[in-house]
Amino acid sequence: MRMKDKVAIITGAASGIGKDIAFVYAKEGAKVVIADLNHDSANLTAKEIQSSGGQAMAIAVDVTNEKQVDDGIAKAVDQFGGVDVLISNAGIQIIESVDKLSFDNWKKLLAIHLDGAFLTTRACLRYMYKQGRGGSIIYMGSVHSKEASVLKGPYVTAKHGLIGLCKVVAKEGAQYGVRANVICPGFVRTPLVEKQIPEQAKSLGISEADVIKKVMLKDTVDGEFTTVDDVANTALFLASFGSNALTGQSIVVSHGWFMQ
């Protein structure tokens, strides 16, 4: 029970990677807060965790809305008695070349990934600093925090930006025992990635099978997708690590796509 009685707030946790992290954390004893724009799905996920013996609650949060973030995290803290872990995971993807990308879509993606990370981090840090028991901030980056791909200008920009925010939080939070790290997965076959396959096939003029083999997985060592369990177990390792020795780092989980 590596997360026993720890309170973990996970954004974008009603599906995909965030949902799997929530289940892994709950199994390890955490009190899990499912924070998602889709409140019905968040409630359903929380009930699934509760039915399997875990502790969970759902909050409806648009991570780009300052008041919703502050109010939602305050509600979670009030119910569970604090916050020990934040997983900043909420995100979207927009496939388009830079010359054709609308400014509105550029701003939308950066707002969700970067503004959302900032707002949730700030809200959680205010409680973590006062609590005096440390904490862990984990950002969901990507191999695109390290590398670039065509048609993903705002996404690559945002994921690179998360590493910068993480390093600042690691330095500022150290005196309070708060660590910050970034998980950088390769392609994980989530609904977000499933949506990209036909979009990239159309944009690049190739088959969906070639998108998977020749674009998404071409630089891995084994041609395999990263799994949600791979990422969730990395998130468990980072959250339960016992000292400031591991902070300000970006951990790549990508079947060798990117090697540090």
VOZABA-909965 format. One record per residue: y, x, z of N, C-alpha, C in turn; residue number from 1. Coordinates in Angstrom, 1 decimal. Last residue first. Layout:
N
NODE:n_north:n_east:n_up:ca_north:ca_east:ca_up:c_north:c_east:c_up:k
NODE:Y:X:Z:Y:X:Z:Y:X:Z:NUM
...
***
This chain:
260
NODE:n_north:n_east:n_up:ca_north:ca_east:ca_up:c_north:c_east:c_up:k
NODE:9.1:17.5:-23.5:10.3:18.2:-22.9:10.2:19.7:-23.2:260
NODE:8.2:15.8:-26.3:7.7:16.7:-25.3:8.9:17.5:-24.8:259
NODE:7.6:12.6:-27.6:8.6:13.6:-27.3:8.1:14.5:-26.2:258
NODE:4.9:11.8:-28.0:5.9:11.6:-29.1:7.0:12.6:-28.9:257
NODE:2.9:11.8:-26.0:3.3:13.1:-26.7:4.3:13.0:-27.8:256
NODE:2.7:9.3:-25.1:1.6:9.8:-25.8:2.0:11.1:-26.6:255
NODE:5.0:8.8:-23.4:5.0:8.4:-24.9:3.8:8.9:-25.7:254
NODE:7.1:8.9:-21.1:5.7:8.4:-21.1:5.4:7.9:-22.6:253
NODE:9.2:11.1:-19.5:8.8:10.6:-20.8:7.3:10.2:-20.8:252
NODE:11.6:10.8:-17.1:10.1:11.0:-17.3:9.7:10.3:-18.6:251
NODE:14.3:12.5:-16.0:13.9:11.5:-17.0:12.4:11.8:-17.4:250
NODE:16.0:12.8:-12.8:15.1:13.2:-13.9:14.8:12.1:-14.9:249
NODE:17.3:12.5:-10.5:18.1:12.9:-11.6:17.3:13.3:-12.8:248
NODE:14.7:13.6:-8.3:15.8:12.8:-8.6:16.6:13.3:-9.8:247
NODE:12.5:14.8:-6.3:12.4:14.1:-7.7:13.6:13.2:-7.8:246
NODE:13.3:15.6:-3.8:12.9:16.6:-4.8:12.9:16.0:-6.2:245
NODE:13.9:13.8:-1.9:14.9:14.0:-2.9:14.5:15.0:-4.0:244
NODE:10.7:12.2:-1.3:11.8:13.0:-1.0:12.8:13.1:-2.1:243
NODE:8.4:10.6:-2.0:8.8:10.7:-0.6:10.0:11.6:-0.3:242
NODE:7.9:8.0:-4.3:8.0:9.4:-4.0:8.8:9.7:-2.7:241
NODE:7.8:5.4:-5.0:7.2:5.7:-3.7:7.2:7.2:-3.4:240
NODE:9.1:5.2:-7.4:9.7:4.4:-6.3:9.1:4.9:-5.0:239
NODE:7.5:6.9:-9.1:8.9:7.2:-8.8:9.4:6.5:-7.6:238
NODE:5.0:5.4:-9.1:5.1:6.8:-8.6:6.5:7.2:-8.2:237
NODE:5.8:3.0:-10.2:5.3:3.1:-8.8:5.4:4.5:-8.3:236
NODE:6.6:3.8:-12.7:7.6:3.2:-11.9:7.1:3.2:-10.4:235
NODE:4.1:4.6:-13.6:5.1:5.6:-13.5:6.2:5.1:-12.6:234
NODE:2.9:2.1:-13.7:2.4:3.1:-12.7:3.3:4.3:-12.6:233
NODE:4.3:0.9:-15.7:4.4:0.4:-14.4:3.9:1.4:-13.4:232
NODE:3.6:2.5:-18.0:5.0:2.5:-17.5:5.1:2.0:-16.1:231
NODE:0.9:1.9:-18.2:1.4:3.3:-18.2:2.8:3.4:-17.5:230
NODE:1.0:-0.8:-18.4:0.4:-0.2:-17.2:0.8:1.2:-17.1:229
NODE:1.9:-1.2:-21.0:2.8:-1.6:-19.9:2.3:-1.0:-18.6:228
NODE:1.2:1.8:-22.9:0.9:0.5:-22.4:1.8:0.1:-21.3:227
NODE:2.0:3.2:-26.1:2.1:3.3:-24.6:1.8:1.9:-24.1:226
NODE:-0.2:3.2:-28.9:1.0:2.6:-28.2:0.9:3.0:-26.7:225
NODE:-1.5:6.1:-30.6:-1.6:5.0:-29.7:-0.3:4.5:-29.1:224
NODE:-1.8:8.5:-32.0:-1.6:7.2:-32.7:-1.7:6.0:-31.9:223
NODE:-2.0:10.8:-30.6:-3.2:10.1:-30.8:-3.0:8.8:-31.5:222
NODE:0.5:12.0:-30.2:-0.7:12.9:-30.4:-1.9:12.1:-30.8:221
NODE:3.2:10.6:-32.2:2.3:10.6:-31.0:1.1:11.5:-31.3:220
NODE:4.6:10.2:-34.5:4.8:11.5:-33.8:4.0:11.6:-32.5:219
NODE:3.9:7.7:-35.5:3.6:8.9:-36.3:3.7:10.2:-35.6:218
NODE:4.4:5.2:-34.5:3.4:6.1:-33.8:3.2:7.4:-34.5:217
NODE:6.5:4.0:-36.0:6.5:3.9:-34.6:5.6:5.0:-33.9:216
NODE:6.0:5.0:-38.7:7.3:5.0:-38.1:7.1:5.0:-36.6:215
NODE:3.4:4.8:-39.6:4.2:5.9:-40.1:5.6:6.0:-39.5:214
NODE:2.1:2.7:-38.1:1.4:4.0:-38.3:2.4:5.1:-38.7:213
NODE:4.0:0.5:-38.1:3.3:1.0:-36.9:2.8:2.4:-37.0:212
NODE:4.8:0.4:-40.8:5.8:0.6:-39.7:5.1:1.1:-38.4:211
NODE:2.4:0.0:-42.0:3.0:1.3:-42.2:4.1:1.5:-41.2:210
NODE:2.0:-2.7:-41.3:1.0:-1.6:-40.9:1.6:-0.2:-41.0:209
NODE:4.0:-3.9:-42.6:4.1:-3.8:-41.2:3.1:-2.8:-40.6:208
NODE:5.1:-1.9:-45.5:4.3:-2.9:-44.8:4.4:-2.8:-43.3:207
NODE:8.6:-1.4:-46.4:7.2:-1.0:-46.3:6.4:-2.1:-45.6:206
NODE:11.4:-1.6:-46.4:10.7:-1.8:-47.7:9.2:-1.3:-47.6:205
NODE:13.0:-1.3:-44.2:12.6:-0.1:-44.8:11.8:-0.3:-46.1:204
NODE:13.6:-4.0:-43.6:14.7:-3.1:-43.8:14.3:-1.8:-44.5:203
NODE:10.9:-5.1:-43.3:11.9:-5.6:-44.3:13.0:-4.6:-44.6:202
NODE:9.9:-3.5:-41.2:9.2:-3.6:-42.5:10.2:-4.0:-43.6:201
NODE:11.7:-4.1:-39.2:11.7:-2.7:-39.8:11.0:-2.7:-41.1:200
NODE:10.9:-6.8:-38.8:12.3:-6.4:-39.1:12.4:-5.1:-39.8:199
NODE:8.2:-6.6:-38.1:8.6:-7.2:-39.4:10.1:-6.9:-39.8:198
NODE:8.7:-5.1:-35.6:7.8:-4.6:-36.6:8.1:-5.3:-38.0:197
NODE:10.3:-6.2:-33.6:10.9:-5.1:-34.5:10.0:-4.8:-35.7:196
NODE:8.7:-8.0:-32.3:9.8:-8.5:-33.1:10.4:-7.5:-34.1:195
NODE:7.2:-6.2:-30.8:6.5:-7.1:-31.8:7.6:-7.6:-32.8:194
NODE:9.1:-5.3:-29.0:8.6:-4.4:-30.1:7.9:-5.2:-31.2:193
NODE:9.5:-7.5:-27.4:10.6:-6.9:-28.0:10.2:-6.0:-29.2:192
NODE:6.9:-8.1:-26.4:7.5:-9.0:-27.4:8.7:-8.4:-28.1:191
NODE:5.3:-4.8:-26.5:5.9:-6.0:-25.8:6.5:-6.9:-26.9:190
NODE:3.8:-2.3:-26.8:3.7:-3.5:-27.6:4.1:-4.7:-26.8:189
NODE:6.0:0.4:-26.6:5.1:-0.4:-25.8:5.0:-1.7:-26.6:188
NODE:6.8:3.6:-27.8:6.6:2.2:-28.1:5.6:1.5:-27.3:187
NODE:7.5:5.5:-24.8:7.4:5.4:-26.2:7.3:3.9:-26.6:186
NODE:9.8:5.4:-22.0:8.5:5.1:-22.7:8.6:5.3:-24.2:185
NODE:11.2:7.0:-19.6:11.4:7.0:-21.1:10.1:6.7:-21.8:184
NODE:12.8:6.3:-16.7:11.5:6.3:-17.4:11.8:6.1:-18.8:183
NODE:15.0:8.1:-14.6:14.8:7.3:-15.8:13.4:7.4:-16.3:182
NODE:16.2:7.9:-11.2:15.5:8.5:-12.3:15.4:7.6:-13.5:181
NODE:17.6:8.6:-8.1:17.8:7.9:-9.3:17.0:8.7:-10.4:180
NODE:17.6:8.1:-4.5:17.2:8.8:-5.7:17.5:8.0:-6.9:179
NODE:19.3:8.2:-1.5:19.1:7.4:-2.7:18.8:8.3:-3.9:178
NODE:20.2:9.4:0.8:18.7:9.4:0.6:18.4:8.5:-0.6:177
NODE:22.8:9.8:0.9:22.3:8.6:1.5:20.8:8.4:1.4:176
NODE:23.3:12.1:-0.5:23.6:12.1:0.9:23.1:10.9:1.6:175
NODE:22.6:11.2:-3.2:21.7:12.1:-2.4:22.0:12.1:-0.9:174
NODE:24.3:9.6:-4.7:23.4:9.0:-3.7:22.6:9.9:-2.8:173
NODE:25.6:11.4:-6.4:26.3:10.6:-5.4:25.5:10.0:-4.3:172
NODE:23.4:12.4:-7.9:24.3:13.3:-7.2:25.0:12.6:-6.1:171
NODE:22.3:10.1:-9.0:21.4:11.0:-8.3:22.3:11.9:-7.4:170
NODE:24.4:9.0:-10.4:23.9:8.3:-9.2:23.1:9.2:-8.4:169
NODE:24.6:11.0:-12.5:25.7:10.8:-11.5:25.2:10.1:-10.3:168
NODE:22.1:10.6:-13.7:22.4:11.9:-13.1:23.6:11.8:-12.1:167
NODE:22.3:7.9:-14.6:21.3:8.3:-13.7:21.7:9.6:-13.0:166
NODE:24.3:8.2:-16.6:24.5:7.4:-15.4:23.6:7.8:-14.3:165
NODE:22.9:9.8:-18.5:24.1:10.2:-17.8:24.5:9.5:-16.6:164
NODE:20.8:8.1:-19.1:20.5:9.4:-18.5:21.8:9.9:-17.8:163
NODE:22.1:6.0:-20.4:21.5:5.7:-19.1:21.1:7.1:-18.4:162
NODE:22.9:7.0:-22.8:23.9:6.8:-21.8:23.3:6.6:-20.4:161
NODE:20.6:6.9:-24.4:21.1:8.2:-24.0:22.1:8.0:-22.8:160
NODE:20.6:4.1:-24.6:19.5:4.8:-23.9:19.9:6.2:-23.5:159
NODE:22.9:3.6:-26.1:22.7:3.1:-24.8:21.7:3.8:-24.0:158
NODE:22.2:5.0:-28.6:23.4:5.3:-27.8:23.3:4.9:-26.3:157
NODE:20.0:3.6:-29.3:19.9:5.0:-29.1:21.1:5.5:-28.2:156
NODE:21.2:1.1:-29.7:20.1:1.2:-28.8:19.9:2.7:-28.4:155
NODE:23.1:1.4:-31.8:23.5:1.1:-30.4:22.4:1.3:-29.3:154
NODE:21.2:2.4:-34.0:22.4:3.1:-33.5:22.8:2.7:-32.0:153
NODE:18.8:2.0:-35.4:18.9:1.7:-33.9:20.1:2.4:-33.3:152
NODE:18.3:2.8:-37.9:18.5:1.4:-37.7:18.6:1.0:-36.2:151
NODE:16.3:5.8:-37.2:17.2:5.0:-38.1:17.2:3.5:-37.6:150
NODE:16.3:7.3:-34.0:15.6:6.7:-35.1:16.6:5.9:-35.9:149
NODE:16.4:10.1:-31.8:17.1:9.1:-32.6:16.1:8.5:-33.6:148
NODE:15.6:11.0:-28.4:15.4:11.2:-29.8:16.2:10.0:-30.5:147
NODE:16.1:10.4:-25.8:15.9:11.8:-26.1:16.0:12.0:-27.6:146
NODE:16.1:7.8:-25.5:17.0:8.5:-24.6:17.1:10.0:-25.0:145
NODE:14.0:7.0:-27.0:15.3:7.0:-27.7:16.4:7.5:-26.7:144
NODE:12.0:6.8:-25.2:12.0:8.0:-26.0:13.4:8.2:-26.7:143
NODE:14.0:5.2:-22.7:13.2:5.1:-23.9:13.0:6.6:-24.4:142
NODE:14.7:3.7:-19.6:15.2:4.3:-20.8:14.2:4.2:-21.9:141
NODE:15.2:1.9:-17.0:14.3:1.9:-18.1:14.9:2.4:-19.4:140
NODE:15.9:3.5:-14.0:16.4:3.0:-15.2:15.3:3.0:-16.3:139
NODE:15.8:3.1:-10.6:15.0:3.5:-11.8:15.5:2.8:-13.0:138
NODE:16.7:4.1:-7.5:17.2:3.4:-8.6:16.4:4.0:-9.8:137
NODE:15.7:3.9:-4.2:15.3:4.4:-5.5:15.9:3.5:-6.6:136
NODE:16.7:4.8:-0.8:16.4:3.9:-1.9:16.1:4.6:-3.2:135
NODE:17.7:4.9:2.7:17.5:5.5:1.4:17.2:4.4:0.3:134
NODE:18.4:3.7:5.0:17.0:4.0:4.8:16.7:4.5:3.4:133
NODE:21.0:2.7:5.4:20.6:3.9:6.0:19.1:4.3:5.9:132
NODE:22.4:0.4:4.6:21.2:0.3:5.3:20.7:1.5:6.0:131
NODE:24.6:1.3:3.1:24.8:0.7:4.5:23.6:0.7:5.3:130
NODE:23.5:2.1:0.7:24.2:3.1:1.5:24.4:2.6:3.0:129
NODE:22.2:-0.3:-0.2:21.4:0.9:0.2:22.2:1.9:1.1:128
NODE:24.4:-1.9:-0.7:23.5:-2.3:0.4:22.7:-1.0:0.8:127
NODE:25.6:-0.5:-2.8:26.5:-0.9:-1.7:25.6:-1.3:-0.5:126
NODE:23.6:-0.2:-4.7:24.0:0.9:-3.9:24.8:0.5:-2.7:125
NODE:23.5:-2.8:-5.8:22.4:-2.3:-4.9:22.8:-1.1:-4.1:124
NODE:25.9:-2.9:-7.2:25.6:-3.9:-6.2:24.5:-3.4:-5.3:123
NODE:25.6:-0.7:-9.0:26.7:-0.7:-8.0:26.4:-1.7:-6.9:122
NODE:23.4:-1.5:-10.5:23.4:-0.3:-9.7:24.4:-0.3:-8.6:121
NODE:24.3:-3.7:-11.8:23.2:-3.9:-10.8:23.1:-2.7:-9.9:120
NODE:26.4:-2.6:-13.3:26.7:-3.7:-12.4:25.6:-3.8:-11.3:119
NODE:25.1:-0.5:-14.9:26.2:-0.2:-13.9:26.3:-1.3:-12.9:118
NODE:23.3:-2.1:-16.4:22.8:-1.0:-15.5:23.8:-0.6:-14.4:117
NODE:25.0:-3.7:-17.8:24.0:-4.3:-16.8:23.5:-3.3:-15.9:116
NODE:26.4:-1.9:-19.3:27.1:-2.7:-18.3:26.2:-3.2:-17.3:115
NODE:24.0:-1.0:-20.7:24.9:-0.1:-19.9:25.7:-0.8:-18.9:114
NODE:22.6:-3.2:-21.8:21.9:-2.0:-21.4:22.8:-1.2:-20.4:113
NODE:24.5:-5.2:-22.4:23.3:-5.5:-21.6:22.6:-4.3:-21.1:112
NODE:26.5:-3.8:-23.8:26.8:-4.5:-22.5:25.6:-4.8:-21.7:111
NODE:25.2:-2.8:-26.0:25.7:-1.9:-25.0:26.0:-2.6:-23.7:110
NODE:24.7:-5.3:-27.3:23.6:-4.4:-26.9:24.1:-3.5:-25.8:109
NODE:27.4:-6.2:-27.8:26.4:-7.0:-27.1:25.2:-6.2:-26.5:108
NODE:28.6:-4.3:-29.3:29.1:-4.5:-27.9:28.1:-5.3:-27.1:107
NODE:27.1:-4.5:-31.7:27.2:-3.2:-31.0:27.6:-3.5:-29.5:106
NODE:27.6:-7.2:-32.3:26.3:-6.8:-32.0:26.2:-5.4:-31.2:105
NODE:30.4:-6.9:-32.9:29.9:-7.9:-31.9:28.5:-7.5:-31.4:104
NODE:30.4:-5.2:-35.1:31.0:-4.8:-33.8:30.5:-5.6:-32.6:103
NODE:27.5:-5.2:-37.0:28.7:-5.8:-36.6:29.1:-5.2:-35.3:102
NODE:26.2:-2.7:-39.3:26.2:-3.3:-37.9:27.5:-3.9:-37.6:101
NODE:26.2:-1.3:-41.6:26.2:-2.8:-41.7:26.2:-3.5:-40.3:100
NODE:26.3:1.3:-40.9:27.3:0.8:-41.8:27.3:-0.7:-42.0:99
NODE:24.0:1.6:-39.3:25.3:1.7:-38.7:26.4:1.1:-39.6:98
NODE:21.4:-0.9:-39.9:22.0:0.4:-40.1:23.5:0.4:-39.6:97
NODE:19.5:-2.6:-37.4:20.5:-2.6:-38.5:21.1:-1.2:-38.7:96
NODE:18.2:-4.4:-34.9:17.8:-3.6:-36.0:18.8:-3.7:-37.1:95
NODE:18.4:-4.6:-31.5:19.1:-5.0:-32.8:18.8:-4.0:-33.8:94
NODE:17.0:-5.5:-28.5:17.0:-4.6:-29.6:17.7:-5.3:-30.8:93
NODE:17.7:-5.6:-24.9:17.4:-6.2:-26.2:17.4:-5.1:-27.2:92
NODE:16.9:-5.6:-21.3:17.4:-5.0:-22.6:17.0:-5.9:-23.8:91
NODE:16.4:-4.8:-17.9:16.8:-5.8:-18.9:17.3:-5.1:-20.2:90
NODE:15.9:-2.9:-16.0:15.0:-3.0:-17.1:15.5:-3.9:-18.2:89
NODE:16.3:-1.2:-13.3:17.2:-1.7:-14.3:16.5:-1.7:-15.7:88
NODE:14.9:-1.7:-10.3:14.5:-1.3:-11.7:15.4:-2.0:-12.7:87
NODE:15.7:-0.6:-7.1:16.2:-1.3:-8.3:15.5:-0.8:-9.5:86
NODE:14.6:-0.7:-3.8:14.3:-0.2:-5.2:15.0:-1.2:-6.2:85
NODE:15.5:-1.8:-1.5:15.0:-0.5:-1.5:14.8:0.1:-2.9:84
NODE:17.5:-4.1:0.2:17.0:-3.7:-1.1:16.7:-2.2:-1.0:83
NODE:17.3:-6.8:2.6:17.8:-5.5:2.1:17.3:-5.3:0.7:82
NODE:16.0:-9.2:3.4:16.5:-8.3:4.4:16.9:-6.9:3.9:81
NODE:15.3:-11.3:1.7:14.3:-10.3:2.0:14.7:-9.2:3.0:80
NODE:17.5:-13.0:1.7:16.2:-13.6:1.9:15.2:-12.5:2.3:79
NODE:19.7:-11.3:1.3:19.7:-12.3:2.4:18.3:-12.8:2.7:78
NODE:19.0:-10.0:-1.0:19.1:-9.2:0.2:19.1:-10.2:1.4:77
NODE:19.1:-12.1:-2.8:17.9:-11.4:-2.6:17.9:-10.7:-1.3:76
NODE:21.9:-12.8:-2.7:20.9:-13.8:-2.3:19.5:-13.1:-2.0:75
NODE:23.0:-10.4:-3.6:23.3:-10.8:-2.3:22.3:-11.8:-1.8:74
NODE:22.1:-10.5:-6.2:21.5:-9.5:-5.4:21.8:-9.8:-3.9:73
NODE:23.5:-12.8:-7.1:22.1:-12.8:-7.2:21.5:-11.7:-6.2:72
NODE:26.2:-12.0:-6.8:25.7:-13.1:-6.1:24.2:-13.1:-6.0:71
NODE:26.4:-9.8:-8.6:26.7:-9.6:-7.2:26.1:-10.7:-6.3:70
NODE:25.6:-11.0:-11.0:24.9:-9.9:-10.5:25.1:-9.8:-9.0:69
NODE:27.5:-13.1:-11.3:26.1:-13.4:-11.2:25.3:-12.3:-10.6:68
NODE:29.8:-11.5:-11.5:29.6:-12.4:-10.4:28.2:-12.8:-10.2:67
NODE:29.4:-10.0:-13.9:29.6:-9.3:-12.6:29.3:-10.3:-11.4:66
NODE:27.2:-10.2:-16.4:28.1:-11.1:-15.6:28.3:-10.5:-14.2:65
NODE:25.2:-8.9:-17.5:26.5:-8.5:-18.0:27.6:-9.3:-17.2:64
NODE:22.8:-9.9:-16.6:23.2:-8.6:-16.1:24.6:-8.2:-16.5:63
NODE:22.4:-13.0:-15.5:22.9:-12.4:-16.7:23.5:-11.0:-16.2:62
NODE:19.9:-14.3:-13.4:21.0:-13.3:-13.6:21.2:-12.9:-15.0:61
NODE:18.3:-16.1:-11.1:18.8:-16.2:-12.5:20.0:-15.3:-12.6:60
NODE:15.6:-14.9:-9.2:17.0:-15.2:-9.3:17.4:-15.2:-10.8:59
NODE:12.6:-15.6:-7.3:13.3:-15.5:-8.6:14.8:-15.7:-8.5:58
NODE:10.4:-13.7:-5.2:11.4:-14.7:-5.4:12.0:-14.5:-6.8:57
NODE:7.3:-12.8:-3.5:8.3:-12.8:-4.6:9.2:-13.9:-4.6:56
NODE:4.5:-11.3:-2.3:5.8:-11.9:-1.9:6.7:-11.7:-3.1:55
NODE:1.0:-12.2:-3.1:2.2:-11.3:-3.0:3.4:-12.1:-2.6:54
NODE:-1.2:-13.8:-3.6:-1.0:-13.2:-2.3:0.2:-12.3:-2.1:53
NODE:-1.2:-15.0:-6.0:-2.2:-13.9:-5.9:-2.0:-13.2:-4.5:52
NODE:0.9:-16.7:-5.8:-0.4:-17.3:-5.8:-1.5:-16.3:-5.7:51
NODE:3.1:-15.0:-6.0:2.8:-15.6:-4.8:1.4:-16.2:-4.7:50
NODE:2.9:-14.4:-8.8:2.7:-13.3:-7.8:2.4:-13.9:-6.4:49
NODE:3.4:-16.9:-9.8:2.1:-16.2:-10.1:1.8:-15.1:-9.1:48
NODE:6.0:-17.3:-8.9:4.9:-18.2:-8.4:3.5:-17.5:-8.7:47
NODE:7.3:-15.4:-10.4:7.3:-15.3:-9.0:6.2:-16.1:-8.4:46
NODE:6.9:-16.4:-13.0:6.4:-15.1:-12.6:6.3:-15.0:-11.1:45
NODE:8.3:-18.9:-12.8:6.9:-18.9:-13.1:6.2:-17.5:-12.7:44
NODE:10.9:-17.9:-12.4:10.2:-18.7:-11.4:8.7:-18.7:-11.5:43
NODE:11.3:-16.7:-14.9:11.4:-15.9:-13.6:10.6:-16.6:-12.5:42
NODE:11.2:-18.9:-16.6:10.2:-17.9:-16.7:10.1:-17.0:-15.4:41
NODE:13.5:-20.2:-15.6:12.2:-20.9:-15.6:11.1:-19.9:-15.7:40
NODE:15.6:-18.4:-16.1:15.2:-18.7:-14.7:13.9:-19.4:-14.6:39
NODE:16.3:-15.9:-18.0:15.5:-17.1:-18.1:14.9:-17.5:-16.8:38
NODE:17.4:-13.6:-17.0:18.3:-14.6:-17.6:17.6:-15.9:-17.8:37
NODE:16.1:-12.4:-13.9:16.0:-12.6:-15.4:17.0:-13.7:-15.8:36
NODE:14.4:-10.9:-11.4:15.8:-11.2:-11.9:15.7:-11.3:-13.4:35
NODE:12.3:-11.2:-8.9:12.3:-11.3:-10.4:13.6:-11.8:-10.9:34
NODE:11.7:-9.1:-6.3:12.7:-10.0:-6.8:12.7:-10.0:-8.3:33
NODE:9.1:-8.6:-4.1:9.6:-8.4:-5.4:10.6:-9.5:-5.8:32
NODE:8.1:-6.6:-1.6:8.7:-7.9:-1.8:9.5:-7.8:-3.1:31
NODE:5.1:-4.6:-2.0:6.5:-4.8:-2.1:6.9:-6.3:-2.1:30
NODE:2.3:-4.0:-2.0:2.9:-4.5:-0.8:4.4:-4.8:-0.8:29
NODE:1.1:-3.5:-4.3:1.2:-2.4:-3.4:2.0:-2.7:-2.2:28
NODE:1.3:-5.9:-5.7:0.0:-5.5:-5.2:0.0:-4.3:-4.2:27
NODE:4.0:-5.7:-6.3:3.6:-6.7:-5.3:2.2:-6.4:-4.8:26
NODE:4.0:-3.6:-8.2:4.7:-3.5:-6.9:4.2:-4.4:-5.9:25
NODE:2.5:-4.9:-10.2:2.0:-3.6:-9.6:2.7:-3.4:-8.3:24
NODE:4.2:-7.0:-10.8:2.8:-7.3:-10.3:2.3:-6.0:-9.7:23
NODE:6.5:-5.7:-11.7:6.6:-6.6:-10.6:5.2:-6.9:-10.0:22
NODE:5.5:-4.3:-14.0:6.0:-3.6:-12.8:6.0:-4.5:-11.6:21
NODE:5.1:-6.6:-15.6:4.0:-5.7:-15.2:4.3:-4.9:-14.0:20
NODE:7.7:-7.4:-16.0:6.8:-8.3:-15.3:5.6:-7.5:-14.8:19
NODE:8.9:-5.3:-17.4:9.4:-5.7:-16.1:8.4:-6.5:-15.3:18
NODE:7.5:-5.3:-19.8:7.3:-4.2:-18.9:7.8:-4.6:-17.5:17
NODE:7.1:-8.8:-20.4:7.0:-7.4:-20.8:6.8:-6.4:-19.7:16
NODE:9.0:-11.0:-18.2:8.1:-10.7:-19.3:8.0:-9.2:-19.5:15
NODE:10.7:-11.2:-16.2:10.0:-12.4:-16.5:9.0:-12.2:-17.6:14
NODE:12.5:-9.2:-15.6:11.1:-9.1:-15.0:10.2:-10.3:-15.3:13
NODE:15.0:-8.3:-15.9:14.2:-8.5:-17.1:12.7:-8.6:-16.8:12
NODE:15.1:-6.2:-13.0:15.8:-7.1:-14.0:14.9:-7.2:-15.2:11
NODE:14.0:-6.3:-9.8:13.6:-5.9:-11.2:14.3:-6.8:-12.2:10
NODE:14.1:-5.1:-6.6:14.7:-6.0:-7.5:14.5:-5.4:-9.0:9
NODE:12.1:-4.8:-3.8:12.3:-4.3:-5.2:12.9:-5.3:-6.0:8
NODE:11.7:-3.7:-0.6:12.2:-4.8:-1.4:12.6:-4.2:-2.8:7
NODE:8.7:-2.8:1.1:9.9:-2.4:0.4:10.4:-3.6:-0.5:6
NODE:6.4:-3.5:2.4:7.6:-4.0:3.0:8.9:-3.5:2.3:5
NODE:4.6:-1.0:0.8:4.6:-2.0:1.9:6.0:-2.2:2.4:4
NODE:4.0:0.6:-1.4:5.4:-0.1:-1.4:5.5:-1.1:-0.2:3
NODE:1.5:1.5:-1.1:2.6:2.5:-1.2:4.0:1.9:-1.2:2
NODE:-1.2:0.8:0.0:0.0:0.0:0.0:1.2:0.9:0.0:1
***
